[in-house]
């Protein structure tokens, strides 16, 4: 499974502190790979012949163990069902217009005061990008990283985009991520043509790439950063919403991975 989180109002008198560096979901992914590797090390061609049936039995045995492990993880670490998470989105004014069932994309949408607010994220994009301050310059301690495995899924980083559209006035895009149930902003850009900002059609790719995204958000004046966070929080991009996105992303990513394991097992058994 490929390893693939944008906004919090902070009072100007409070300094934003970088979150911890442990990424539980990354550890989970590493654990999966380590488990598989430990059971199925790299083989070297020898004179001994390994029958096709033995190799099939072996991979099926590992798949069964992995499926059992993932089912246990999903049942133990999912505190809310998707239905309850959806109800939470609804209470905050957002409707889920795309889920990760058929494709690995989730979209939330709400309309307020004539503005349309859209949030998009891909559950399997967890930890696809890590802020520079996530790993300081000091020597990385791999053992410390592994020891922090049990700190919980809330340490994941999930890239998220938020689109605020005013009819006939364009779309303001906040590009960032969710971490520890908090929205964080990376960059901001303004699109006069909302189709360019919102459409996934290839014909708009060139226009999106040529759009000016400005400096990194962290390079902006602190007062401007705080003002932007207050703005998006007032638009509904709150920590409560970030927590629900975290919860749903965990469930969706784990469910997609579990389904892929079962599909592979069924294919090999056929």
C-alpha positions as CSV (number, residue, x, y, z in Angstrom):
1,X,0.0,0.0,0.0
2,X,1.4,3.3,-1.0
3,X,2.0,5.9,1.7
4,X,0.4,8.9,0.6
5,X,-3.2,16.4,6.3
6,X,-5.1,22.9,7.0
7,X,-6.3,25.4,9.5
8,X,-6.3,26.6,13.0
9,X,-7.0,30.0,14.5
10,X,-4.2,30.9,16.9
11,X,-4.4,34.0,19.0
12,X,-1.6,36.4,18.0
13,X,-0.2,36.2,21.5
14,X,0.3,32.4,21.2
15,X,3.3,30.9,19.4
16,X,2.4,27.9,17.2
17,X,4.5,25.0,18.3
18,X,5.6,22.2,15.9
19,X,3.9,19.0,16.7
20,X,5.7,15.8,17.6
21,X,7.7,14.0,15.0
22,X,6.3,10.5,15.5
23,X,4.0,9.4,12.7
24,X,2.0,6.5,13.8
25,X,0.6,5.7,10.4
26,X,4.1,5.6,8.9
27,X,5.1,3.1,11.6
28,X,2.0,1.0,10.8
29,X,3.0,0.9,7.2
30,X,6.6,0.0,8.2
31,X,5.2,-2.7,10.5
32,X,3.3,-4.2,7.7
33,X,6.3,-4.3,5.5
34,X,8.5,-5.7,8.3
35,X,6.0,-8.4,9.0
36,X,5.9,-9.5,5.4
37,X,9.6,-9.3,5.0
38,X,10.2,-11.3,8.1
39,X,8.0,-14.1,6.9
40,X,9.0,-13.9,3.2
41,X,12.7,-12.9,3.0
42,X,14.4,-12.3,-0.3
43,X,15.0,-15.7,-1.9
44,X,18.0,-16.8,-3.8
45,X,17.9,-19.3,-6.5
46,X,19.3,-22.6,-5.3
47,X,19.3,-26.1,-6.5
48,X,16.3,-26.9,-4.3
49,X,12.9,-26.6,-6.0
50,X,10.1,-24.8,-4.3
51,X,6.8,-26.1,-5.7
52,X,4.1,-23.7,-6.9
53,X,1.7,-25.1,-4.3
54,X,4.1,-24.4,-1.5
55,X,4.6,-20.8,-2.6
56,X,0.8,-20.3,-2.9
57,X,0.2,-21.8,0.5
58,X,2.9,-19.5,2.0
59,X,1.5,-16.3,0.6
60,X,-2.0,-17.2,1.5
61,X,-0.9,-17.9,5.1
62,X,0.8,-14.5,5.3
63,X,-2.3,-12.8,3.8
64,X,-4.6,-14.5,6.3
65,X,-2.4,-13.3,9.2
66,X,-2.4,-9.7,7.7
67,X,-6.1,-9.7,7.2
68,X,-6.7,-10.9,10.8
69,X,-4.3,-8.2,12.1
70,X,-6.0,-5.4,10.1
71,X,-9.5,-6.4,11.1
72,X,-8.4,-6.4,14.8
73,X,-6.7,-3.0,14.3
74,X,-9.8,-1.5,12.6
75,X,-12.2,-2.7,15.3
76,X,-10.0,-1.6,18.2
77,X,-8.8,1.8,16.9
78,X,-12.0,3.0,15.2
79,X,-13.9,4.9,18.0
80,X,-16.6,6.2,15.6
81,X,-18.5,4.4,12.9
82,X,-18.5,6.1,9.4
83,X,-22.2,6.8,10.0
84,X,-21.5,8.7,13.2
85,X,-18.6,10.6,11.5
86,X,-21.0,11.6,8.7
87,X,-23.5,12.8,11.3
88,X,-20.7,14.9,12.8
89,X,-19.9,16.4,9.4
90,X,-23.6,17.2,9.1
91,X,-23.8,18.9,12.4
92,X,-20.9,21.2,11.3
93,X,-22.8,22.0,8.1
94,X,-20.8,19.8,5.7
95,X,-22.2,17.1,3.4
96,X,-20.1,14.2,2.2
97,X,-20.4,14.4,-1.6
98,X,-17.7,11.9,-2.5
99,X,-16.6,8.9,-0.4
100,X,-13.5,6.7,-0.6
101,X,-15.7,3.6,-1.5
102,X,-15.3,3.6,-5.3
103,X,-12.3,5.9,-5.6
104,X,-9.7,7.1,-3.1
105,X,-11.1,10.6,-2.9
106,X,-13.3,12.3,-0.2
107,X,-15.1,15.6,-0.7
108,X,-17.0,17.6,1.8
109,X,-19.2,20.6,0.8
110,X,-21.4,23.2,2.3
111,X,-23.0,26.5,1.2
112,X,-23.2,29.4,3.5
113,X,-24.0,33.1,2.9
114,X,-23.8,32.5,-0.8
115,X,-20.4,30.9,-0.6
116,X,-19.5,27.3,-1.5
117,X,-16.9,25.7,0.7
118,X,-15.3,22.4,-0.6
119,X,-12.8,20.3,1.2
120,X,-11.0,17.5,-0.6
121,X,-8.6,14.8,0.7
122,X,-7.3,11.4,-0.3
123,X,-7.0,9.0,2.7
124,X,-4.2,7.0,1.1
125,X,-2.2,10.3,0.9
126,X,-1.4,9.9,4.6
127,X,2.2,11.1,5.3
128,X,2.8,11.7,1.6
129,X,4.4,15.0,2.6
130,X,6.0,16.0,5.9
131,X,6.6,19.6,7.0
132,X,10.3,20.5,7.3
133,X,10.0,21.1,11.0
134,X,8.7,17.6,11.5
135,X,12.2,16.2,11.7
136,X,14.8,18.6,13.1
137,X,18.4,18.6,12.1
138,X,19.6,16.5,15.0
139,X,20.5,12.8,14.3
140,X,17.3,10.7,13.8
141,X,16.8,8.1,16.4
142,X,15.1,5.2,14.7
143,X,14.5,3.3,18.0
144,X,12.8,6.3,19.5
145,X,10.6,6.5,16.3
146,X,9.6,2.9,16.7
147,X,9.0,3.2,20.4
148,X,6.4,5.9,19.8
149,X,4.2,3.6,17.6
150,X,1.4,3.4,20.2
151,X,0.8,7.1,20.5
152,X,-2.2,6.9,18.2
153,X,-3.4,7.6,14.7
154,X,-3.8,11.3,15.5
155,X,-0.1,11.8,14.7
156,X,-0.7,11.3,11.0
157,X,-0.3,14.0,8.4
158,X,-3.0,14.2,5.7
159,X,-2.8,16.7,2.9
160,X,-6.0,18.6,2.5
161,X,-7.2,21.4,0.1
162,X,-10.0,23.8,1.0
163,X,-11.8,25.8,-1.7
164,X,-13.9,28.9,-0.9
165,X,-15.9,30.0,-3.9
166,X,-17.9,33.2,-4.4
167,X,-20.1,33.1,-7.6
168,X,-18.6,35.4,-10.3
169,X,-15.7,36.3,-8.0
170,X,-13.5,33.2,-8.2
171,X,-12.1,30.7,-5.7
172,X,-9.7,31.1,-2.9
173,X,-7.7,27.9,-2.2
174,X,-6.0,26.9,1.0
175,X,-3.5,24.2,0.5
176,X,-2.3,22.4,3.7
177,X,-2.7,19.4,5.9
178,X,-4.4,18.0,9.0
179,X,-2.3,16.8,11.9
180,X,-3.2,16.0,15.5
181,X,-6.8,17.0,14.7
182,X,-5.7,20.5,13.6
183,X,-5.8,22.3,10.3
184,X,-2.5,23.8,9.1
185,X,-1.9,26.0,6.1
186,X,1.0,25.6,3.7
187,X,0.1,28.0,0.9
188,X,-2.8,30.2,-0.4
189,X,-3.8,31.1,-3.9
190,X,-6.5,33.0,-5.7
191,X,-8.2,31.7,-8.9
192,X,-10.3,34.2,-10.8
193,X,-11.7,31.2,-12.8
194,X,-13.3,28.8,-10.4
195,X,-13.2,26.0,-13.0
196,X,-9.5,26.1,-13.0
197,X,-9.4,25.7,-9.2
198,X,-12.1,23.1,-8.8
199,X,-12.1,21.0,-12.0
200,X,-10.0,17.8,-12.1
201,X,-10.0,17.8,-15.9
202,X,-6.5,17.6,-17.5
203,X,-7.3,20.6,-19.7
204,X,-7.0,22.9,-16.6
205,X,-3.7,21.4,-15.4
206,X,-1.5,24.0,-17.2
207,X,-3.5,26.9,-15.9
208,X,-3.2,25.6,-12.3
209,X,0.5,25.0,-12.6
210,X,1.0,28.6,-13.9
211,X,-1.0,30.1,-11.0
212,X,1.0,32.2,-8.5
213,X,0.9,30.5,-5.1
214,X,2.9,33.1,-3.3
215,X,5.5,32.4,-0.5
216,X,5.3,29.7,2.0
217,X,2.6,30.4,4.6
218,X,5.3,30.2,7.4
219,X,7.1,33.1,5.7
220,X,4.2,35.5,6.1
221,X,3.9,38.1,8.8
222,X,2.6,36.5,12.0
223,X,-0.4,38.9,12.1
224,X,-1.4,37.8,8.6
225,X,-1.1,34.1,9.5
226,X,-3.3,34.6,12.5
227,X,-5.8,36.6,10.4
228,X,-6.0,33.8,7.8
229,X,-6.5,31.1,10.5
230,X,-9.4,33.2,12.0
231,X,-10.9,33.6,8.6
232,X,-10.9,29.9,7.7
233,X,-12.1,29.0,11.2
234,X,-15.1,31.3,10.8
235,X,-15.8,29.5,7.5
236,X,-16.2,26.3,9.4
237,X,-12.7,24.8,9.1
238,X,-12.4,24.1,12.8
239,X,-10.5,21.7,14.9
240,X,-13.7,19.8,15.4
241,X,-13.9,19.3,11.6
242,X,-10.2,18.3,11.5
243,X,-10.8,15.7,14.1
244,X,-13.6,14.2,12.1
245,X,-11.5,14.2,8.9
246,X,-8.8,12.4,10.9
247,X,-11.3,9.8,12.1
248,X,-12.8,9.2,8.7
249,X,-9.4,9.1,6.9
250,X,-8.2,6.4,9.2
251,X,-11.3,4.3,8.7
252,X,-11.3,4.8,4.9
253,X,-7.6,4.1,4.4
254,X,-7.7,1.0,6.6
255,X,-10.9,-0.3,4.9
256,X,-9.4,0.2,1.4
257,X,-6.2,-1.7,2.5
258,X,-8.2,-4.5,4.0
259,X,-10.4,-4.8,0.9
260,X,-7.3,-5.0,-1.3
261,X,-5.8,-7.8,0.9
262,X,-9.1,-9.8,0.6
263,X,-9.2,-9.2,-3.2
264,X,-5.6,-10.4,-3.6
265,X,-6.3,-13.5,-1.4
266,X,-9.4,-14.3,-3.5
267,X,-7.4,-14.0,-6.7
268,X,-4.7,-16.3,-5.5
269,X,-7.2,-18.9,-4.2
270,X,-9.2,-18.9,-7.5
